[in-house]
Amino acid sequence: MDISAPQEEIQRLIFNQSGMLDAITDAIMITNGTDSIEFFNRSARAFLREFVTVEATATRLNSAFSRRFLKAIDEVGKHGEDSTPCHLVFEDHHLEYVTASFRGYKGDMLQWLVVRDVTEKNKHEEELSLFHNNIEMILSQKINKLKESEKIREQLSERLTSLKTQLESLSGDNAMIGSSKPMRELRDMISQVAKSDATILIIGESGTGKELVANLIRETSNRNDKPYLTINCNAINDSLLESDLFGYEKGAYTGAHARTKGKFEVVSDGTIFLDEIGDISPRMQAALLRVLQDGEIIRVGGNSPIQINVRIIAATNRDLPAAVQEGDFRLDLFYRLNIINIPLPPLRERKEDIEDLVSHFIRKYRLSFKKDVDFVPRPIIDKLERHNWPGNVRELENVIQRAVLMAKSNIITEDEILFDTPSVPQENTHVSMAKKFSNTPLKSILQEVEREVIVATLEKNHGNVAKAAKSLKVGKTAFYDKLKRFDISPKELR
């Protein structure tokens, strides 16, 4: 057996990669922190000659210059992220660069560094302000150059994306934060199912990001340029939900003065996201089953079926198999919805992602609140990881948002970390009840007690109207009437 073949193949791949990188017109380097430049292509060699003599055959630069140059790069980009374009003025040169981190074969952390000298471009921009008397001619010239510059920028971005894919250093989607095993599996599942037109059922506790996953599926699907609508089935009265989804004919009910299309018709060829699907009524379940089975709807007050082409993504925090067993949810509809099931892990099952989530939310809210918060001590992270997070990622975001707003310096302290733990009201005695409702008509007392019971039940069921109504043994329609009468919003009690 020829044992030299693998070595020859490795040498061939190295030679091919070096040839490819040498063919790229941008300066590409591999750096080792702020110590040395481990590799540079032909364009980078020409770029470096502007500052220091570089041997024609050199592939590594370890000198006072390289340390000075890399330290300047590090000072500018220490608070940024990989793939974010950065700007640097270095020895009278205006530089634009991006970085991508990866781990070397020895286990050390290295970086791809892609640099472009934009000194001439900046000079041209300064010329625009000097030649204001002939602005139309100058603009015509510069627009062509800017178009070229934008084309180069797009090429640079595509090359960097390719390098990131090869090195597997980034997740490829900044919206879904976390590198834990559950999140990696979730990303893999989304990438597998997004391109299909299959119905998807997303299951997860409140605050786990069901709508975020639905949006990501739609954005990476073949219908990403088609209409997209989100419907919260729990926030709309049952009869209104039916007419909203399927439309209605003229005269179908009082106030129906003209034929009106429903959401399914409006979103034709697109995607519709039905949140809280587990709370719809039996009548709505039957109507939705017709959509999934036959691809058709019937407007309220109409008889003629209308063919539609809509992809359905549904989500719920209910245990639908248990709801089927209890007779609250149709088995045939469950099977139609459950073609592809995407379960979302609660935050307590992926606590290793908390540090990344905290960094993400701090970046988000320090910009919103114009605060200089940029550091969270390790003990604070440990405290956050010990919390059980019943409200999941939404609760964590609330905690960090409040901490950034209350921060008195650039560091989050123990005093700013306040958890969203609901207080448990103490039971009132007969004496306190009598004192509370002293000189109050009995009818008003009963209404107040009824309102408090409804609010408490909704809080216990996280704003789930169907569960609250069933717990109180009240019909759903009657329960909605009480919510309207007492001005109670289930959405605010989730």
SEBADO-797185 format. One record per residue (C-alpha): x, y, z; residue in three letters. Coordinates in steps of 0.5 Angstrom, whole numbers, plus 500, padded with zeros to 3 digits. Example, Ala and Ser with C-alpha at 12.3 -4.5 7.8 and 13.67 -1.06 7.14 Angstrom:
REM residues 2
525491516ALA527498514SER
//
This chain:
REM residues 494
500500500MET503507498ASP503511505ILE506517501SER499518498ALA495522503PRO501526504GLN501528497GLU494529497GLU495534503ILE500538499GLN496538493ARG490541497LEU495546501ILE498548494PHE491549491ASN488553497GLN494557496SER493558489GLY486560490MET488565495LEU493568491ASP488569486ALA484574490ILE485581489THR484583497ASP489582502ALA488576506ILE492574512MET492569518ILE493572524THR495569531ASN492574536GLY497580536THR503576536ASP504575528SER502574521ILE502567520GLU500567513PHE499572507PHE497571500ASN500575494ARG496581495SER497582502ALA505581501ARG504587496ALA500591501PHE505590507LEU511592502ARG507599503GLU510599511PHE515594511VAL520590507THR517583506VAL521577503GLU519575496ALA518568499THR516569506ALA509566509THR510569516ARG511575519LEU513576526ASN516583527SER515589531ALA511592525PHE506586525SER505587533ARG504594532ARG499593526PHE495587529LEU495591536LYS491597532ALA486592529ILE485589536ASP484596539GLU478598534VAL475591533GLY475588541LYS468590542HIS465588535GLY464581532GLU466577526ASP464579519SER463586522THR466591517PRO471595521CYS475602519HIS482603521LEU487609520VAL494606520PHE500610518GLU496615514ASP492609511HIS485608511HIS483601512LEU477597511GLU477590514TYR473584516VAL475578521THR473571522ALA475567528SER477559527PHE481554531ARG488552528GLY490544528TYR494545534LYS488548538GLY490555538ASP485561536MET487564529LEU483569525GLN482570518TRP484578516LEU481581510VAL484588509VAL482593503ARG486600503ASP480605502VAL485611502THR484613495GLU476612496LYS476617502ASN480622498LYS475622492HIS470623497GLU473629500GLU474632493GLU466632492LEU466637498SER471641494LEU468641487PHE461644489HIS461648483ASN461643479ASN457638483ILE453634477GLU460632473MET463630480ILE457626482LEU457622475SER464620476GLN464618483LYS457614483ILE461610478ASN466609482LYS462607488LEU458602484LYS465599483GLU466599490SER459596492GLU461590487LYS467589491ILE464589498ARG459584496GLU464580493GLN468581499LEU462579503SER461572499GLU468570500ARG468571507LEU461567508THR465562504SER471562509LEU466562515LYS462556512THR469552511GLN471553518LEU465552521GLU466558526SER459561526LEU452559526SER450563520GLY444566523ASP445571528ASN438571530ALA438565533MET443566539ILE446560542GLY451554541SER448549545SER447542542LYS439543543PRO440550539MET445546534ARG439541533GLU434546532LEU438550526ARG439543523ASP432541523MET430548520ILE435548515SER432541513GLN424543513VAL424550511ALA425549503LYS419544503SER411546503ASP410541509ALA405544515THR410545521ILE407545528LEU412549533ILE411546540ILE414550546GLY413554553GLU411561553SER418565551GLY422560548THR421564541GLY416560537LYS415566533GLU422567532LEU423560529VAL417561524ALA420567522ASN426564520LEU423558517ILE419563512ARG425567511GLU429561509THR423558505SER422558497ASN416563499ARG420568502ASN418573497ASP411572498LYS406575503PRO407573510TYR402574516LEU401572523THR395571527ILE394570534ASN388565535CYS388566542ASN387574542ALA381574537ILE374572539ASN372565535ASP367568530SER371574529LEU377569528LEU373565523GLU371571518SER378574519ASP381567516LEU376565511PHE373572509GLY365573509TYR360574504GLU355580503LYS350580508GLY353574512ALA351578519TYR350585521THR355590518GLY357585513ALA356590507HIS360587502ALA364581500ARG371581504THR377576503LYS380573509GLY387572511LYS388565507PHE386569500GLU390575502VAL396571503VAL395566497SER402563495ASP405566501GLY405563509THR401564515ILE403563522PHE397561526LEU400562534ASP396559540GLU393554535ILE391549541GLY386554543ASP381554537ILE374552538SER371545535PRO368549529ARG375553527MET378546528GLN373543523ALA374549518ALA382549519LEU382541517LEU378543510ARG384547509VAL389542510LEU386536507GLN383540501ASP387546500GLY380550500GLU376555504ILE369557505ILE367564506ARG362565512VAL355566509GLY358562503GLY357555500ASN362555494SER369553496PRO375557494ILE382554492GLN388557496ILE395555496ASN398557503VAL403554507ARG401554514ILE406554520ILE402553527ALA405554534ALA402552541THR404552548ASN399546550ARG400539550ASP396537544LEU396530545PRO393531552ALA388535549ALA386530544VAL385525549GLN381530553GLU377531547GLY378538546ASP382538540PHE381533534ARG385528532LEU385528525ASP387536525LEU393534530PHE395529525TYR395534519ARG398539523LEU404534526ASN407533519ILE413536522ILE414537529ASN419542532ILE420542539PRO423548542LEU427547548PRO426551555PRO432556557LEU433551563ARG435546559GLU440550555ARG443554560LYS450554557GLU447559552ASP445564557ILE452568556GLU451569549ASP444571550LEU446576555VAL451579551SER446579545HIS441583549PHE446588552ILE449590545ARG441591543LYS439595549TYR446599550ARG444602543LEU437603545SER438606551PHE445610549LYS448607555LYS456605555ASP454598559VAL459593556ASP461588561PHE458583566VAL462580571PRO463572572ARG459572578PRO453575575ILE453570569ILE453564575ASP447567578LYS443568572LEU445560570GLU442558577ARG436561576HIS430556573ASN427561568TRP420560568PRO419565563GLY425563558ASN428567554VAL423573554ARG424573562GLU432573561LEU431579556GLU427583561ASN432582566VAL437584562ILE433590559GLN432592566ARG439592568ALA442596562VAL437601564LEU438601571MET446601570ALA450606573LYS457605570SER459600564ASN459594569ILE452590571ILE452589578THR448585583GLU443590585ASP441591577GLU439584577ILE432583578LEU428577577PHE421577574ASP418572580THR411574581PRO409575588SER404570591VAL398574595PRO397573602GLN390570603GLU385575606ASN381573612THR374575613HIS376581617VAL380584612SER375582606MET369586610ALA374592611LYS376592604LYS369592602PHE366596607SER360600605ASN360597598THR354594595PRO353587594LEU353587587LYS360591586SER363586591ILE361580587LEU363583581GLN370585584GLU371578587VAL369575580GLU374579576ARG380577581GLU378570580VAL378571573ILE385574573VAL388569578ALA386564573THR388567567LEU395568570GLU395561573LYS394559566ASN399564563HIS393567559GLY391561556ASN383563555VAL381556553ALA384553559LYS382558564ALA375558562ALA375550562LYS378551569SER372555571LEU367551568LYS365557564VAL363557556GLY368560552LYS363565549THR361567556ALA368567558PHE370572553TYR364576554ASP366577562LYS373579559LEU370584555LYS366587561ARG372587566PHE377590561ASP381584562ILE387583556SER389575556PRO395577552LYS398582558GLU397576563LEU402571559ARG
//
